[in-house]
Amino acid sequence: MNLGAAGNYAILASSGIRTTGVTAVTGDMGISPAGASSITGFGLTQFGTFATSPQVVGMVYAADYTAPTPANLTTAVGNEVTAYNDAAGRTPADSLNYLAGAVTGPQTLGRGVYKWTTGVTVSGTVTLNGGVNDVFIFQVAGTLNFSGSAKIVLTGGARACNVIWQSASQVTLAGGAETKGVILGKTAIVAQSGATLTPGRALAQTAVTMIANTVTAPTC
């Protein structure tokens, strides 16, 4: 899955990035076409093309910062949409409506394309087993919910950058959820108190909202 310039960000959104509580982000954040005023709760200090935050180990970029940041963000957001459409359009599905959308661990899933025509709820321990080049694509036509008990485990060399969660509606990480992989959200990505996305990326075509979360971008 080629994320293009969107792969440079731990969090990328179009309309807002918000946090309450102490959120810890390792990796860059970006927002476009909205400006820096739509990033709240991070205590930003701007330095021309970027800003810093005590809650971000990385840089924060906004569409109203100094050039070339606006153009770079336009490219990244465009690449995000392209990646979303790519993930949503992958065929054929290796599994259709697996477990009727209630993916309850313990479960072990191999590489492939998993497609649901409705929403999906993930709970319990779900192990993704595969090699370093194996790709896992989860296509969700409705909402994608990780319950508080959800724990994504990678084994056999599987890497978070090859795990793609594509949802046409809101993605919610309930408090306590331990999620891994790249979330490509058509609408909002909401992480409730204590949820983690480590390693992973939250790439939303609207807003990312967090409450004292940990997000760490993959290194691959």
ZAMARGU-4260 file (C-alpha; in steps of 0.2 Angstrom, whole numbers, plus 5000, padded with zeros to 4 digits):
<rodrens>
0) 5000/5000/5000 | 5008/5016/4994 | 5003/5031/5006 | 5014/5043/4996 | 5017/5059/5006
5) 5003/5054/5019 | 5015/5041/5025 | 5026/5055/5033 | 5013/5058/5046 | 5008/5049/5062
10) 4992/5060/5061 | 4985/5069/5046 | 4968/5077/5045 | 4958/5090/5035 | 4947/5099/5047
15) 4953/5097/5065 | 4966/5088/5077 | 4960/5089/5094 | 4966/5082/5111 | 4961/5084/5129
20) 4972/5077/5143 | 4990/5072/5139 | 4992/5064/5122 | 5009/5058/5117 | 5012/5058/5098
25) 5029/5051/5091 | 5029/5057/5073 | 5024/5072/5063 | 5006/5079/5062 | 4998/5089/5048
30) 4982/5097/5044 | 4975/5104/5028 | 4965/5114/5021 | 4961/5119/5039 | 4974/5130/5048
35) 4983/5129/5064 | 4968/5136/5074 | 4960/5119/5071 | 4973/5110/5081 | 4969/5112/5099
40) 4975/5105/5115 | 4994/5104/5110 | 5001/5120/5115 | 5009/5124/5098 | 5024/5135/5096
45) 5026/5140/5078 | 5043/5142/5069 | 5038/5148/5051 | 5035/5132/5041 | 5031/5121/5056
50) 5027/5121/5075 | 5032/5111/5090 | 5022/5104/5104 | 5027/5097/5121 | 5016/5082/5117
55) 5023/5078/5100 | 5040/5070/5096 | 5041/5077/5079 | 5034/5093/5070 | 5017/5099/5067
60) 5012/5107/5050 | 4997/5117/5046 | 4990/5124/5029 | 4992/5142/5035 | 5011/5140/5039
65) 5025/5147/5029 | 5028/5139/5011 | 5032/5126/5006 | 5021/5119/5020 | 5004/5122/5012
70) 5009/5114/4995 | 5017/5099/5004 | 5001/5096/5014 | 4990/5098/4999 | 5000/5084/4991
75) 4999/5073/5007 | 4981/5075/5009 | 4978/5071/4991 | 4989/5055/4993 | 4979/5050/5008
80) 4963/5050/4998 | 4972/5040/4984 | 4977/5028/4997 | 4960/5027/5004 | 4952/5023/4987
85) 4966/5011/4983 | 4962/5001/4999 | 4943/5002/4997 | 4945/4996/4979 | 4956/4981/4982
90) 4949/4965/4975 | 4945/4951/4976 | 4940/4949/4995 | 4948/4934/5003 | 4934/4935/5016
95) 4917/4943/5015 | 4908/4949/5030 | 4919/4938/5042 | 4910/4934/5058 | 4896/4945/5053
100) 4907/4960/5058 | 4909/4955/5076 | 4928/4950/5076 | 4930/4943/5094 | 4946/4937/5100
105) 4955/4926/5102 | 4957/4926/5083 | 4972/4923/5071 | 4971/4931/5054 | 4982/4928/5039
110) 4986/4941/5026 | 4973/4946/5013 | 4958/4957/5010 | 4944/4956/5022 | 4928/4965/5017
115) 4913/4970/5026 | 4897/4978/5019 | 4892/4984/5036 | 4901/4990/5052 | 4914/4980/5061
120) 4917/4979/5080 | 4934/4972/5085 | 4936/4965/5103 | 4948/4953/5112 | 4965/4948/5106
125) 4966/4948/5087 | 4983/4941/5080 | 4989/4946/5063 | 5001/4933/5057 | 5012/4935/5042
130) 5029/4939/5035 | 5037/4956/5033 | 5030/4959/5016 | 5012/4952/5019 | 4998/4965/5018
135) 4982/4965/5028 | 4968/4976/5021 | 4952/4978/5031 | 4938/4986/5020 | 4924/4992/5031
140) 4908/5000/5023 | 4901/5006/5040 | 4909/5011/5056 | 4924/5003/5063 | 4925/5001/5082
145) 4939/4994/5093 | 4931/4990/5110 | 4941/4993/5126 | 4946/4975/5126 | 4953/4975/5108
150) 4971/4971/5107 | 4980/4969/5090 | 4995/4958/5090 | 5008/4956/5075 | 5017/4940/5074
155) 5028/4931/5061 | 5037/4947/5056 | 5020/4956/5051 | 5023/4975/5051 | 5011/4989/5056
160) 5014/4998/5040 | 5006/4984/5030 | 4990/4983/5041 | 4977/4995/5033 | 4961/4998/5042
165) 4949/5007/5029 | 4932/5013/5035 | 4919/5023/5025 | 4912/5030/5042 | 4919/5034/5059
170) 4933/5025/5067 | 4932/5023/5086 | 4945/5017/5098 | 4937/5014/5115 | 4947/5017/5131
175) 4959/5003/5133 | 4960/4998/5115 | 4978/4993/5109 | 4977/4995/5090 | 4991/4994/5077
180) 4992/4998/5059 | 4987/5012/5047 | 4969/5019/5049 | 4962/5027/5033 | 4946/5035/5039
185) 4933/5043/5027 | 4926/5053/5041 | 4932/5055/5059 | 4944/5045/5069 | 4940/5046/5088
190) 4952/5039/5101 | 4944/5038/5119 | 4954/5040/5135 | 4969/5028/5136 | 4967/5020/5119
195) 4984/5017/5109 | 4989/5016/5091 | 5006/5010/5093 | 5014/5008/5080 | 5001/5016/5068
200) 4995/5031/5059 | 4978/5040/5060 | 4974/5047/5043 | 4957/5055/5043 | 4948/5065/5029
205) 4939/5075/5042 | 4945/5076/5060 | 4955/5066/5073 | 4950/5068/5091 | 4960/5061/5106
210) 4959/5060/5124 | 4976/5056/5133 | 4981/5044/5119 | 4998/5037/5113 | 5001/5037/5094
215) 5018/5031/5087 | 5021/5031/5069 | 5029/5015/5062 | 5047/5015/5057 | 5045/5005/5041
</rodrens>
